[in-house]
């Protein structure tokens, strides 16, 4: 799906969270945690839901994971 503007930023933020987990799987946890900063910038103040994706949960969990310097699994 082609996305533009704010929607594109939101989708990129969601993708960056997924990429953070991919880095963690490759034993690059610090890179994964660092990517959460970029993801949060992209997610910005977007609406709390995007289709059936709970964006607010992604935001809050990303902030929590930054604080503990670890990536933990969670459902969206």
KATA-V288177 format. One record per backbone hydrogen bond with DSSP energy under -1.0 kcal/mol. NH is the residue of the N-H (numbers start at 1). CO is the residue of the C=O. Records with the same first field share a line. If there is no record, write none. Layout:
NH: CO / CO
This chain:
7: 4
9: 5
10: 6
11: 7
12: 8
13: 9
14: 10
15: 11
16: 12
17: 13
18: 14
19: 15
20: 16
21: 17
22: 18
23: 19
24: 20
25: 21
27: 24
28: 23
32: 28
33: 29
34: 30
35: 31
36: 33
37: 34
39: 35
40: 36
41: 37
42: 38
43: 39
44: 40
46: 43
50: 53
53: 50
54: 76
55: 48 / 53
56: 48
58: 54
59: 55
60: 56
61: 57
62: 58
63: 59
64: 60
65: 61
66: 62
67: 63
68: 64
70: 65
